[in-house]
Amino acid sequence: TPEIKKGSVDVTYVTEDGTTLEATSDVVKDGEVGSNYGTTEKTFDGYHFVRMGEFSADATGQVEEGTKHVVYVYA
């Protein structure tokens, strides 16, 4: 039987100056490669969403081998 390839996705919410608004959490842990994942933009008092992180994975997409990091940046 072929080995099922797996991957993970996590998400972090930070401010532009690097303050963590919400610690990294797993969205998908050892999910099957090719399966879909989704993350959501959250609301934090006193902050507004400005962009995805410079090296962020897409907010929604497909699991790939290895770990994808989704980063939402707020100001």
PQR file of N, CA, C, O and H, with PARSE charges and radii, in Angstrom:
ATOM      1  N   THR A   1       0.848  -1.196   0.000 -0.4000 1.5000
ATOM      2  CA  THR A   1       0.000   0.000   0.000 -0.0000 2.0000
ATOM      3  C   THR A   1       0.883   1.246   0.000  0.5500 1.7000
ATOM      4  O   THR A   1       1.859   1.326   0.746 -0.5500 1.4000
ATOM      5  N   PRO A   2       0.537   2.201  -0.829 -0.5600 1.5000
ATOM      6  CA  PRO A   2       1.358   3.427  -0.861  0.2800 2.0000
ATOM      7  C   PRO A   2       1.238   4.186   0.455  0.5500 1.7000
ATOM      8  O   PRO A   2       0.180   4.219   1.082 -0.5500 1.4000
ATOM      9  N   GLU A   3       2.336   4.787   0.849 -0.4000 1.5000
ATOM     10  CA  GLU A   3       2.333   5.569   2.080 -0.0000 2.0000
ATOM     11  C   GLU A   3       1.496   6.820   1.860  0.5500 1.7000
ATOM     12  O   GLU A   3       1.619   7.488   0.833 -0.5500 1.4000
ATOM     13  H   GLU A   3       3.196   4.760   0.340  0.4000 1.0000
ATOM     14  N   ILE A   4       0.643   7.132   2.831 -0.4000 1.5000
ATOM     15  CA  ILE A   4      -0.160   8.352   2.730 -0.0000 2.0000
ATOM     16  C   ILE A   4       0.695   9.519   3.184  0.5500 1.7000
ATOM     17  O   ILE A   4       1.175   9.544   4.317 -0.5500 1.4000
ATOM     18  H   ILE A   4       0.543   6.589   3.665  0.4000 1.0000
ATOM     19  N   LYS A   5       0.881  10.477   2.305 -0.4000 1.5000
ATOM     20  CA  LYS A   5       1.691  11.645   2.658 -0.0000 2.0000
ATOM     21  C   LYS A   5       0.888  12.566   3.566  0.5500 1.7000
ATOM     22  O   LYS A   5      -0.314  12.762   3.382 -0.5500 1.4000
ATOM     23  H   LYS A   5       0.490  10.456   1.384  0.4000 1.0000
ATOM     24  N   LYS A   6       1.578  13.120   4.543 -0.4000 1.5000
ATOM     25  CA  LYS A   6       0.888  13.960   5.517 -0.0000 2.0000
ATOM     26  C   LYS A   6       1.575  15.311   5.660  0.5500 1.7000
ATOM     27  O   LYS A   6       2.761  15.469   5.369 -0.5500 1.4000
ATOM     28  H   LYS A   6       2.554  12.961   4.692  0.4000 1.0000
ATOM     29  N   GLY A   7       0.789  16.274   6.118 -0.4000 1.5000
ATOM     30  CA  GLY A   7       1.333  17.597   6.345 -0.0000 2.0000
ATOM     31  C   GLY A   7       0.527  18.289   7.430  0.5500 1.7000
ATOM     32  O   GLY A   7      -0.540  17.821   7.826 -0.5500 1.4000
ATOM     33  H   GLY A   7      -0.174  16.146   6.355  0.4000 1.0000
ATOM     34  N   SER A   8       1.052  19.404   7.901 -0.4000 1.5000
ATOM     35  CA  SER A   8       0.383  20.146   8.961 -0.0000 2.0000
ATOM     36  C   SER A   8       0.265  21.609   8.571  0.5500 1.7000
ATOM     37  O   SER A   8       1.009  22.117   7.732 -0.5500 1.4000
ATOM     38  H   SER A   8       1.919  19.783   7.579  0.4000 1.0000
ATOM     39  N   VAL A   9      -0.692  22.270   9.206 -0.4000 1.5000
ATOM     40  CA  VAL A   9      -0.888  23.710   9.006 -0.0000 2.0000
ATOM     41  C   VAL A   9      -1.105  24.319  10.376  0.5500 1.7000
ATOM     42  O   VAL A   9      -1.886  23.800  11.174 -0.5500 1.4000
ATOM     43  H   VAL A   9      -1.297  21.858   9.887  0.4000 1.0000
ATOM     44  N   ASP A  10      -0.410  25.429  10.657 -0.4000 1.5000
ATOM     45  CA  ASP A  10      -0.701  26.139  11.898 -0.0000 2.0000
ATOM     46  C   ASP A  10      -0.948  27.609  11.592  0.5500 1.7000
ATOM     47  O   ASP A  10      -0.641  28.095  10.503 -0.5500 1.4000
ATOM     48  H   ASP A  10       0.225  25.850  10.009  0.4000 1.0000
ATOM     49  N   VAL A  11      -1.506  28.305  12.571 -0.4000 1.5000
ATOM     50  CA  VAL A  11      -1.874  29.713  12.370 -0.0000 2.0000
ATOM     51  C   VAL A  11      -1.451  30.525  13.583  0.5500 1.7000
ATOM     52  O   VAL A  11      -1.550  30.071  14.723 -0.5500 1.4000
ATOM     53  H   VAL A  11      -1.755  27.911  13.456  0.4000 1.0000
ATOM     54  N   THR A  12      -0.978  31.734  13.313 -0.4000 1.5000
ATOM     55  CA  THR A  12      -0.545  32.651  14.362 -0.0000 2.0000
ATOM     56  C   THR A  12      -1.121  34.028  14.062  0.5500 1.7000
ATOM     57  O   THR A  12      -1.253  34.419  12.902 -0.5500 1.4000
ATOM     58  H   THR A  12      -0.898  32.103  12.387  0.4000 1.0000
ATOM     59  N   TYR A  13      -1.463  34.760  15.120 -0.4000 1.5000
ATOM     60  CA  TYR A  13      -1.985  36.118  14.978 -0.0000 2.0000
ATOM     61  C   TYR A  13      -1.024  37.062  15.690  0.5500 1.7000
ATOM     62  O   TYR A  13      -0.822  36.946  16.899 -0.5500 1.4000
ATOM     63  H   TYR A  13      -1.356  34.442  16.062  0.4000 1.0000
ATOM     64  N   VAL A  14      -0.430  37.996  14.949 -0.4000 1.5000
ATOM     65  CA  VAL A  14       0.561  38.908  15.520 -0.0000 2.0000
ATOM     66  C   VAL A  14       0.287  40.347  15.094  0.5500 1.7000
ATOM     67  O   VAL A  14      -0.486  40.606  14.172 -0.5500 1.4000
ATOM     68  H   VAL A  14      -0.594  38.090  13.967  0.4000 1.0000
ATOM     69  N   THR A  15       0.947  41.283  15.796 -0.4000 1.5000
ATOM     70  CA  THR A  15       0.860  42.690  15.394 -0.0000 2.0000
ATOM     71  C   THR A  15       2.076  43.009  14.540  0.5500 1.7000
ATOM     72  O   THR A  15       3.026  42.230  14.473 -0.5500 1.4000
ATOM     73  H   THR A  15       1.574  41.073  16.545  0.4000 1.0000
ATOM     74  N   GLU A  16       2.033  44.171  13.887 -0.4000 1.5000
ATOM     75  CA  GLU A  16       3.134  44.582  13.021 -0.0000 2.0000
ATOM     76  C   GLU A  16       4.452  44.684  13.784  0.5500 1.7000
ATOM     77  O   GLU A  16       5.520  44.486  13.204 -0.5500 1.4000
ATOM     78  H   GLU A  16       1.261  44.804  13.942  0.4000 1.0000
ATOM     79  N   ASP A  17       4.384  44.996  15.095 -0.4000 1.5000
ATOM     80  CA  ASP A  17       5.634  45.115  15.849 -0.0000 2.0000
ATOM     81  C   ASP A  17       6.055  43.804  16.506  0.5500 1.7000
ATOM     82  O   ASP A  17       6.983  43.773  17.315 -0.5500 1.4000
ATOM     83  H   ASP A  17       3.517  45.156  15.566  0.4000 1.0000
ATOM     84  N   GLY A  18       5.363  42.720  16.151 -0.4000 1.5000
ATOM     85  CA  GLY A  18       5.808  41.407  16.598 -0.0000 2.0000
ATOM     86  C   GLY A  18       5.149  40.870  17.861  0.5500 1.7000
ATOM     87  O   GLY A  18       5.490  39.783  18.327 -0.5500 1.4000
ATOM     88  H   GLY A  18       4.609  42.744  15.494  0.4000 1.0000
ATOM     89  N   THR A  19       4.205  41.629  18.417 -0.4000 1.5000
ATOM     90  CA  THR A  19       3.483  41.141  19.591 -0.0000 2.0000
ATOM     91  C   THR A  19       2.529  40.022  19.176  0.5500 1.7000
ATOM     92  O   THR A  19       1.820  40.140  18.177 -0.5500 1.4000
ATOM     93  H   THR A  19       3.928  42.512  18.038  0.4000 1.0000
ATOM     94  N   THR A  20       2.517  38.948  19.942 -0.4000 1.5000
ATOM     95  CA  THR A  20       1.610  37.843  19.640 -0.0000 2.0000
ATOM     96  C   THR A  20       0.238  38.134  20.231  0.5500 1.7000
ATOM     97  O   THR A  20       0.108  38.338  21.438 -0.5500 1.4000
ATOM     98  H   THR A  20       3.093  38.852  20.754  0.4000 1.0000
ATOM     99  N   LEU A  21      -0.781  38.152  19.385 -0.4000 1.5000
ATOM    100  CA  LEU A  21      -2.161  38.362  19.846 -0.0000 2.0000
ATOM    101  C   LEU A  21      -2.785  37.033  20.241  0.5500 1.7000
ATOM    102  O   LEU A  21      -3.550  36.948  21.201 -0.5500 1.4000
ATOM    103  H   LEU A  21      -0.675  37.986  18.405  0.4000 1.0000
ATOM    104  N   GLU A  22      -2.448  36.009  19.491 -0.4000 1.5000
ATOM    105  CA  GLU A  22      -2.904  34.664  19.838 -0.0000 2.0000
ATOM    106  C   GLU A  22      -1.809  33.695  19.442  0.5500 1.7000
ATOM    107  O   GLU A  22      -1.341  33.698  18.304 -0.5500 1.4000
ATOM    108  H   GLU A  22      -1.827  36.078  18.711  0.4000 1.0000
ATOM    109  N   ALA A  23      -1.406  32.867  20.391 -0.4000 1.5000
ATOM    110  CA  ALA A  23      -0.294  31.945  20.145 -0.0000 2.0000
ATOM    111  C   ALA A  23      -0.611  30.989  18.997  0.5500 1.7000
ATOM    112  O   ALA A  23      -1.772  30.747  18.666 -0.5500 1.4000
ATOM    113  H   ALA A  23      -1.786  32.865  21.315  0.4000 1.0000
ATOM    114  N   THR A  24       0.431  30.466  18.415 -0.4000 1.5000
ATOM    115  CA  THR A  24       0.292  29.526  17.307 -0.0000 2.0000
ATOM    116  C   THR A  24      -0.565  28.334  17.713  0.5500 1.7000
ATOM    117  O   THR A  24      -0.382  27.757  18.785 -0.5500 1.4000
ATOM    118  H   THR A  24       1.374  30.663  18.684  0.4000 1.0000
ATOM    119  N   SER A  25      -1.489  27.981  16.854 -0.4000 1.5000
ATOM    120  CA  SER A  25      -2.312  26.802  17.109 -0.0000 2.0000
ATOM    121  C   SER A  25      -2.396  25.965  15.842  0.5500 1.7000
ATOM    122  O   SER A  25      -2.274  26.479  14.730 -0.5500 1.4000
ATOM    123  H   SER A  25      -1.638  28.449  15.983  0.4000 1.0000
ATOM    124  N   ASP A  26      -2.605  24.680  16.028 -0.4000 1.5000
ATOM    125  CA  ASP A  26      -2.700  23.776  14.886 -0.0000 2.0000
ATOM    126  C   ASP A  26      -4.048  23.918  14.205  0.5500 1.7000
ATOM    127  O   ASP A  26      -5.090  23.940  14.860 -0.5500 1.4000
ATOM    128  H   ASP A  26      -2.704  24.263  16.932  0.4000 1.0000
ATOM    129  N   VAL A  27      -4.015  24.014  12.883 -0.4000 1.5000
ATOM    130  CA  VAL A  27      -5.239  24.010  12.089 -0.0000 2.0000
ATOM    131  C   VAL A  27      -5.453  22.575  11.609  0.5500 1.7000
ATOM    132  O   VAL A  27      -6.554  22.030  11.687 -0.5500 1.4000
ATOM    133  H   VAL A  27      -3.168  23.997  12.352  0.4000 1.0000
ATOM    134  N   VAL A  28      -4.374  21.986  11.112 -0.4000 1.5000
ATOM    135  CA  VAL A  28      -4.384  20.590  10.680 -0.0000 2.0000
ATOM    136  C   VAL A  28      -3.117  19.958  11.231  0.5500 1.7000
ATOM    137  O   VAL A  28      -2.025  20.503  11.069 -0.5500 1.4000
ATOM    138  H   VAL A  28      -3.480  22.429  11.048  0.4000 1.0000
ATOM    139  N   LYS A  29      -3.257  18.820  11.876 -0.4000 1.5000
ATOM    140  CA  LYS A  29      -2.096  18.100  12.395 -0.0000 2.0000
ATOM    141  C   LYS A  29      -2.027  16.762  11.681  0.5500 1.7000
ATOM    142  O   LYS A  29      -2.942  15.946  11.791 -0.5500 1.4000
ATOM    143  H   LYS A  29      -4.143  18.377  12.008  0.4000 1.0000
ATOM    144  N   ASP A  30      -0.936  16.536  10.945 -0.4000 1.5000
ATOM    145  CA  ASP A  30      -0.769  15.283  10.199 -0.0000 2.0000
ATOM    146  C   ASP A  30      -1.975  14.979   9.328  0.5500 1.7000
ATOM    147  O   ASP A  30      -2.503  13.867   9.329 -0.5500 1.4000
ATOM    148  H   ASP A  30      -0.193  17.199  10.856  0.4000 1.0000
ATOM    149  N   GLY A  31      -2.400  16.001   8.582 -0.4000 1.5000
ATOM    150  CA  GLY A  31      -3.519  15.809   7.657 -0.0000 2.0000
ATOM    151  C   GLY A  31      -3.028  15.215   6.354  0.5500 1.7000
ATOM    152  O   GLY A  31      -1.845  15.309   6.027 -0.5500 1.4000
ATOM    153  H   GLY A  31      -1.971  16.904   8.582  0.4000 1.0000
ATOM    154  N   GLU A  32      -3.921  14.613   5.622 -0.4000 1.5000
ATOM    155  CA  GLU A  32      -3.569  14.010   4.342 -0.0000 2.0000
ATOM    156  C   GLU A  32      -3.239  15.100   3.324  0.5500 1.7000
ATOM    157  O   GLU A  32      -3.982  16.070   3.169 -0.5500 1.4000
ATOM    158  H   GLU A  32      -4.882  14.537   5.888  0.4000 1.0000
ATOM    159  N   VAL A  33      -2.108  14.921   2.633 -0.4000 1.5000
ATOM    160  CA  VAL A  33      -1.715  15.879   1.606 -0.0000 2.0000
ATOM    161  C   VAL A  33      -2.819  15.958   0.554  0.5500 1.7000
ATOM    162  O   VAL A  33      -3.337  14.938   0.100 -0.5500 1.4000
ATOM    163  H   VAL A  33      -1.505  14.133   2.759  0.4000 1.0000
ATOM    164  N   GLY A  34      -3.169  17.190   0.175 -0.4000 1.5000
ATOM    165  CA  GLY A  34      -4.220  17.379  -0.818 -0.0000 2.0000
ATOM    166  C   GLY A  34      -5.570  17.690  -0.199  0.5500 1.7000
ATOM    167  O   GLY A  34      -6.488  18.137  -0.887 -0.5500 1.4000
ATOM    168  H   GLY A  34      -2.748  18.019   0.543  0.4000 1.0000
ATOM    169  N   SER A  35      -5.693  17.452   1.115 -0.4000 1.5000
ATOM    170  CA  SER A  35      -6.959  17.806   1.765 -0.0000 2.0000
ATOM    171  C   SER A  35      -6.996  19.316   1.970  0.5500 1.7000
ATOM    172  O   SER A  35      -5.956  19.975   1.999 -0.5500 1.4000
ATOM    173  H   SER A  35      -4.947  17.089   1.674  0.4000 1.0000
ATOM    174  N   ASN A  36      -8.181  19.845   2.108 -0.4000 1.5000
ATOM    175  CA  ASN A  36      -8.333  21.295   2.227 -0.0000 2.0000
ATOM    176  C   ASN A  36      -8.233  21.760   3.673  0.5500 1.7000
ATOM    177  O   ASN A  36      -8.591  21.033   4.600 -0.5500 1.4000
ATOM    178  H   ASN A  36      -9.025  19.310   2.084  0.4000 1.0000
ATOM    179  N   TYR A  37      -7.741  22.976   3.850 -0.4000 1.5000
ATOM    180  CA  TYR A  37      -7.749  23.583   5.179 -0.0000 2.0000
ATOM    181  C   TYR A  37      -8.249  25.007   5.047  0.5500 1.7000
ATOM    182  O   TYR A  37      -8.235  25.588   3.962 -0.5500 1.4000
ATOM    183  H   TYR A  37      -7.450  23.566   3.097  0.4000 1.0000
ATOM    184  N   GLY A  38      -8.692  25.562   6.167 -0.4000 1.5000
ATOM    185  CA  GLY A  38      -9.134  26.949   6.168 -0.0000 2.0000
ATOM    186  C   GLY A  38      -8.791  27.604   7.491  0.5500 1.7000
ATOM    187  O   GLY A  38      -8.822  26.963   8.541 -0.5500 1.4000
ATOM    188  H   GLY A  38      -8.703  25.090   7.049  0.4000 1.0000
ATOM    189  N   THR A  39      -8.465  28.885   7.433 -0.4000 1.5000
ATOM    190  CA  THR A  39      -8.246  29.655   8.660 -0.0000 2.0000
ATOM    191  C   THR A  39      -9.125  30.895   8.578  0.5500 1.7000
ATOM    192  O   THR A  39      -9.599  31.257   7.501 -0.5500 1.4000
ATOM    193  H   THR A  39      -8.439  29.406   6.580  0.4000 1.0000
ATOM    194  N   THR A  40      -9.338  31.534   9.701 -0.4000 1.5000
ATOM    195  CA  THR A  40     -10.194  32.715   9.684 -0.0000 2.0000
ATOM    196  C   THR A  40      -9.490  33.905  10.310  0.5500 1.7000
ATOM    197  O   THR A  40      -8.696  33.783  11.243 -0.5500 1.4000
ATOM    198  H   THR A  40      -8.953  31.240  10.576  0.4000 1.0000
ATOM    199  N   GLU A  41      -9.814  35.045   9.760 -0.4000 1.5000
ATOM    200  CA  GLU A  41      -9.335  36.316  10.300 -0.0000 2.0000
ATOM    201  C   GLU A  41     -10.132  36.553  11.578  0.5500 1.7000
ATOM    202  O   GLU A  41     -11.362  36.525  11.555 -0.5500 1.4000
ATOM    203  H   GLU A  41     -10.459  35.144   9.002  0.4000 1.0000
ATOM    204  N   LYS A  42      -9.442  36.785  12.690 -0.4000 1.5000
ATOM    205  CA  LYS A  42     -10.131  36.999  13.958 -0.0000 2.0000
ATOM    206  C   LYS A  42     -10.166  38.486  14.293  0.5500 1.7000
ATOM    207  O   LYS A  42      -9.480  39.301  13.676 -0.5500 1.4000
ATOM    208  H   LYS A  42      -8.442  36.807  12.708  0.4000 1.0000
ATOM    209  N   THR A  43     -10.976  38.809  15.280 -0.4000 1.5000
ATOM    210  CA  THR A  43     -11.090  40.199  15.726 -0.0000 2.0000
ATOM    211  C   THR A  43     -10.431  40.335  17.087  0.5500 1.7000
ATOM    212  O   THR A  43     -10.683  39.537  17.989 -0.5500 1.4000
ATOM    213  H   THR A  43     -11.533  38.147  15.782  0.4000 1.0000
ATOM    214  N   PHE A  44      -9.585  41.349  17.233 -0.4000 1.5000
ATOM    215  CA  PHE A  44      -8.945  41.626  18.505 -0.0000 2.0000
ATOM    216  C   PHE A  44      -9.208  43.078  18.869  0.5500 1.7000
ATOM    217  O   PHE A  44      -9.026  43.972  18.042 -0.5500 1.4000
ATOM    218  H   PHE A  44      -9.381  41.998  16.500  0.4000 1.0000
ATOM    219  N   ASP A  45      -9.633  43.313  20.097 -0.4000 1.5000
ATOM    220  CA  ASP A  45      -9.942  44.677  20.529 -0.0000 2.0000
ATOM    221  C   ASP A  45      -8.756  45.605  20.311  0.5500 1.7000
ATOM    222  O   ASP A  45      -7.634  45.306  20.719 -0.5500 1.4000
ATOM    223  H   ASP A  45      -9.780  42.587  20.768  0.4000 1.0000
ATOM    224  N   GLY A  46      -9.019  46.735  19.663 -0.4000 1.5000
ATOM    225  CA  GLY A  46      -7.981  47.737  19.474 -0.0000 2.0000
ATOM    226  C   GLY A  46      -7.079  47.486  18.284  0.5500 1.7000
ATOM    227  O   GLY A  46      -6.161  48.265  18.028 -0.5500 1.4000
ATOM    228  H   GLY A  46      -9.930  46.978  19.331  0.4000 1.0000
ATOM    229  N   TYR A  47      -7.328  46.407  17.550 -0.4000 1.5000
ATOM    230  CA  TYR A  47      -6.490  46.095  16.385 -0.0000 2.0000
ATOM    231  C   TYR A  47      -7.363  45.850  15.169  0.5500 1.7000
ATOM    232  O   TYR A  47      -8.532  45.483  15.290 -0.5500 1.4000
ATOM    233  H   TYR A  47      -8.074  45.774  17.759  0.4000 1.0000
ATOM    234  N   HIS A  48      -6.785  46.057  13.997 -0.4000 1.5000
ATOM    235  CA  HIS A  48      -7.491  45.679  12.777 -0.0000 2.0000
ATOM    236  C   HIS A  48      -6.532  44.893  11.903  0.5500 1.7000
ATOM    237  O   HIS A  48      -5.322  45.117  11.924 -0.5500 1.4000
ATOM    238  H   HIS A  48      -5.835  46.354  13.899  0.4000 1.0000
ATOM    239  N   PHE A  49      -7.087  43.973  11.139 -0.4000 1.5000
ATOM    240  CA  PHE A  49      -6.287  43.140  10.237 -0.0000 2.0000
ATOM    241  C   PHE A  49      -5.700  44.006   9.134  0.5500 1.7000
ATOM    242  O   PHE A  49      -6.413  44.805   8.527 -0.5500 1.4000
ATOM    243  H   PHE A  49      -8.070  43.790  11.122  0.4000 1.0000
ATOM    244  N   VAL A  50      -4.400  43.855   8.868 -0.4000 1.5000
ATOM    245  CA  VAL A  50      -3.807  44.632   7.781 -0.0000 2.0000
ATOM    246  C   VAL A  50      -3.317  43.775   6.616  0.5500 1.7000
ATOM    247  O   VAL A  50      -3.438  44.173   5.458 -0.5500 1.4000
ATOM    248  H   VAL A  50      -3.821  43.206   9.361  0.4000 1.0000
ATOM    249  N   ARG A  51      -2.766  42.603   6.917 -0.4000 1.5000
ATOM    250  CA  ARG A  51      -2.220  41.790   5.812 -0.0000 2.0000
ATOM    251  C   ARG A  51      -1.837  40.422   6.350  0.5500 1.7000
ATOM    252  O   ARG A  51      -1.839  40.167   7.554 -0.5500 1.4000
ATOM    253  H   ARG A  51      -2.667  42.279   7.858  0.4000 1.0000
ATOM    254  N   MET A  52      -1.512  39.559   5.405 -0.4000 1.5000
ATOM    255  CA  MET A  52      -0.940  38.269   5.775 -0.0000 2.0000
ATOM    256  C   MET A  52       0.561  38.483   5.963  0.5500 1.7000
ATOM    257  O   MET A  52       1.135  39.397   5.371 -0.5500 1.4000
ATOM    258  H   MET A  52      -1.511  39.766   4.427  0.4000 1.0000
ATOM    259  N   GLY A  53       1.185  37.661   6.767 -0.4000 1.5000
ATOM    260  CA  GLY A  53       2.625  37.774   7.004 -0.0000 2.0000
ATOM    261  C   GLY A  53       3.420  37.610   5.726  0.5500 1.7000
ATOM    262  O   GLY A  53       2.950  37.016   4.755 -0.5500 1.4000
ATOM    263  H   GLY A  53       0.718  36.919   7.248  0.4000 1.0000
ATOM    264  N   GLU A  54       4.632  38.143   5.738 -0.4000 1.5000
ATOM    265  CA  GLU A  54       5.482  38.139   4.545 -0.0000 2.0000
ATOM    266  C   GLU A  54       5.693  36.730   3.994  0.5500 1.7000
ATOM    267  O   GLU A  54       5.687  36.523   2.780 -0.5500 1.4000
ATOM    268  H   GLU A  54       5.014  38.625   6.526  0.4000 1.0000
ATOM    269  N   PHE A  55       5.877  35.771   4.886 -0.4000 1.5000
ATOM    270  CA  PHE A  55       6.134  34.397   4.445 -0.0000 2.0000
ATOM    271  C   PHE A  55       4.963  33.470   4.746  0.5500 1.7000
ATOM    272  O   PHE A  55       5.109  32.248   4.787 -0.5500 1.4000
ATOM    273  H   PHE A  55       5.882  35.939   5.872  0.4000 1.0000
ATOM    274  N   SER A  56       3.792  34.083   4.958 -0.4000 1.5000
ATOM    275  CA  SER A  56       2.611  33.309   5.318 -0.0000 2.0000
ATOM    276  C   SER A  56       2.151  32.408   4.179  0.5500 1.7000
ATOM    277  O   SER A  56       2.267  32.745   3.001 -0.5500 1.4000
ATOM    278  H   SER A  56       3.673  35.075   4.925  0.4000 1.0000
ATOM    279  N   ALA A  57       1.626  31.257   4.569 -0.4000 1.5000
ATOM    280  CA  ALA A  57       0.918  30.416   3.607 -0.0000 2.0000
ATOM    281  C   ALA A  57      -0.448  31.062   3.365  0.5500 1.7000
ATOM    282  O   ALA A  57      -0.839  31.981   4.085 -0.5500 1.4000
ATOM    283  H   ALA A  57       1.532  30.983   5.526  0.4000 1.0000
ATOM    284  N   ASP A  58      -1.167  30.584   2.359 -0.4000 1.5000
ATOM    285  CA  ASP A  58      -2.494  31.129   2.075 -0.0000 2.0000
ATOM    286  C   ASP A  58      -3.452  30.843   3.229  0.5500 1.7000
ATOM    287  O   ASP A  58      -3.317  29.845   3.936 -0.5500 1.4000
ATOM    288  H   ASP A  58      -0.849  29.837   1.774  0.4000 1.0000
ATOM    289  N   ALA A  59      -4.418  31.735   3.402 -0.4000 1.5000
ATOM    290  CA  ALA A  59      -5.399  31.592   4.487 -0.0000 2.0000
ATOM    291  C   ALA A  59      -6.206  30.308   4.335  0.5500 1.7000
ATOM    292  O   ALA A  59      -6.572  29.669   5.322 -0.5500 1.4000
ATOM    293  H   ALA A  59      -4.528  32.546   2.828  0.4000 1.0000
ATOM    294  N   THR A  60      -6.476  29.942   3.095 -0.4000 1.5000
ATOM    295  CA  THR A  60      -7.141  28.669   2.807 -0.0000 2.0000
ATOM    296  C   THR A  60      -6.370  28.008   1.681  0.5500 1.7000
ATOM    297  O   THR A  60      -5.760  28.683   0.851 -0.5500 1.4000
ATOM    298  H   THR A  60      -6.180  30.460   2.293  0.4000 1.0000
ATOM    299  N   GLY A  61      -6.402  26.702   1.659 -0.4000 1.5000
ATOM    300  CA  GLY A  61      -5.664  26.014   0.599 -0.0000 2.0000
ATOM    301  C   GLY A  61      -5.634  24.528   0.854  0.5500 1.7000
ATOM    302  O   GLY A  61      -6.534  23.975   1.487 -0.5500 1.4000
ATOM    303  H   GLY A  61      -6.897  26.155   2.333  0.4000 1.0000
ATOM    304  N   GLN A  62      -4.600  23.888   0.362 -0.4000 1.5000
ATOM    305  CA  GLN A  62      -4.474  22.448   0.507 -0.0000 2.0000
ATOM    306  C   GLN A  62      -3.244  22.104   1.325  0.5500 1.7000
ATOM    307  O   GLN A  62      -2.208  22.763   1.245 -0.5500 1.4000
ATOM    308  H   GLN A  62      -3.869  24.338  -0.151  0.4000 1.0000
ATOM    309  N   VAL A  63      -3.391  21.056   2.109 -0.4000 1.5000
ATOM    310  CA  VAL A  63      -2.287  20.560   2.920 -0.0000 2.0000
ATOM    311  C   VAL A  63      -1.184  20.051   1.983  0.5500 1.7000
ATOM    312  O   VAL A  63      -1.464  19.366   0.999 -0.5500 1.4000
ATOM    313  H   VAL A  63      -4.232  20.520   2.174  0.4000 1.0000
ATOM    314  N   GLU A  64       0.051  20.387   2.294 -0.4000 1.5000
ATOM    315  CA  GLU A  64       1.202  19.894   1.551 -0.0000 2.0000
ATOM    316  C   GLU A  64       2.139  19.204   2.532  0.5500 1.7000
ATOM    317  O   GLU A  64       1.993  19.346   3.746 -0.5500 1.4000
ATOM    318  H   GLU A  64       0.278  20.944   3.093  0.4000 1.0000
ATOM    319  N   GLU A  65       3.098  18.459   2.001 -0.4000 1.5000
ATOM    320  CA  GLU A  65       4.064  17.821   2.894 -0.0000 2.0000
ATOM    321  C   GLU A  65       4.801  18.885   3.691  0.5500 1.7000
ATOM    322  O   GLU A  65       5.080  19.975   3.191 -0.5500 1.4000
ATOM    323  H   GLU A  65       3.216  18.343   1.015  0.4000 1.0000
ATOM    324  N   GLY A  66       5.109  18.553   4.929 -0.4000 1.5000
ATOM    325  CA  GLY A  66       5.767  19.539   5.776 -0.0000 2.0000
ATOM    326  C   GLY A  66       4.724  20.369   6.510  0.5500 1.7000
ATOM    327  O   GLY A  66       3.559  19.980   6.602 -0.5500 1.4000
ATOM    328  H   GLY A  66       4.883  17.668   5.335  0.4000 1.0000
ATOM    329  N   THR A  67       5.147  21.500   7.025 -0.4000 1.5000
ATOM    330  CA  THR A  67       4.233  22.357   7.783 -0.0000 2.0000
ATOM    331  C   THR A  67       4.091  23.718   7.124  0.5500 1.7000
ATOM    332  O   THR A  67       5.079  24.379   6.805 -0.5500 1.4000
ATOM    333  H   THR A  67       6.093  21.816   6.950  0.4000 1.0000
ATOM    334  N   LYS A  68       2.849  24.122   6.926 -0.4000 1.5000
ATOM    335  CA  LYS A  68       2.564  25.468   6.420 -0.0000 2.0000
ATOM    336  C   LYS A  68       2.249  26.355   7.613  0.5500 1.7000
ATOM    337  O   LYS A  68       1.558  25.939   8.543 -0.5500 1.4000
ATOM    338  H   LYS A  68       2.047  23.585   7.185  0.4000 1.0000
ATOM    339  N   HIS A  69       2.759  27.575   7.581 -0.4000 1.5000
ATOM    340  CA  HIS A  69       2.489  28.532   8.653 -0.0000 2.0000
ATOM    341  C   HIS A  69       1.656  29.685   8.088  0.5500 1.7000
ATOM    342  O   HIS A  69       2.088  30.397   7.182 -0.5500 1.4000
ATOM    343  H   HIS A  69       3.321  27.913   6.826  0.4000 1.0000
ATOM    344  N   VAL A  70       0.464  29.849   8.638 -0.4000 1.5000
ATOM    345  CA  VAL A  70      -0.402  30.956   8.227 -0.0000 2.0000
ATOM    346  C   VAL A  70      -0.254  32.052   9.272  0.5500 1.7000
ATOM    347  O   VAL A  70      -0.422  31.803  10.465 -0.5500 1.4000
ATOM    348  H   VAL A  70       0.113  29.271   9.374  0.4000 1.0000
ATOM    349  N   VAL A  71       0.060  33.267   8.827 -0.4000 1.5000
ATOM    350  CA  VAL A  71       0.287  34.371   9.763 -0.0000 2.0000
ATOM    351  C   VAL A  71      -0.588  35.564   9.392  0.5500 1.7000
ATOM    352  O   VAL A  71      -0.483  36.114   8.295 -0.5500 1.4000
ATOM    353  H   VAL A  71       0.197  33.470   7.857  0.4000 1.0000
ATOM    354  N   TYR A  72      -1.456  35.953  10.332 -0.4000 1.5000
ATOM    355  CA  TYR A  72      -2.288  37.143  10.158 -0.0000 2.0000
ATOM    356  C   TYR A  72      -1.621  38.279  10.914  0.5500 1.7000
ATOM    357  O   TYR A  72      -1.230  38.125  12.071 -0.5500 1.4000
ATOM    358  H   TYR A  72      -1.541  35.506  11.223  0.4000 1.0000
ATOM    359  N   VAL A  73      -1.492  39.437  10.242 -0.4000 1.5000
ATOM    360  CA  VAL A  73      -0.831  40.580  10.868 -0.0000 2.0000
ATOM    361  C   VAL A  73      -1.841  41.706  11.109  0.5500 1.7000
ATOM    362  O   VAL A  73      -2.640  42.046  10.236 -0.5500 1.4000
ATOM    363  H   VAL A  73      -1.810  39.563   9.302  0.4000 1.0000
ATOM    364  N   TYR A  74      -1.782  42.273  12.316 -0.4000 1.5000
ATOM    365  CA  TYR A  74      -2.710  43.314  12.742 -0.0000 2.0000
ATOM    366  C   TYR A  74      -1.975  44.588  13.140  0.5500 1.7000
ATOM    367  O   TYR A  74      -0.790  44.562  13.471 -0.5500 1.4000
ATOM    368  H   TYR A  74      -1.133  41.998  13.025  0.4000 1.0000
ATOM    369  N   ALA A  75      -2.697  45.698  13.100 -0.4000 1.5000
ATOM    370  CA  ALA A  75      -2.137  46.973  13.560 -0.0000 2.0000
ATOM    371  C   ALA A  75      -3.157  47.668  14.430  0.5500 1.7000
ATOM    372  O   ALA A  75      -2.898  48.763  14.930 -0.5500 1.4000
ATOM    373  H   ALA A  75      -3.660  45.719  12.830  0.4000 1.0000
TER
END
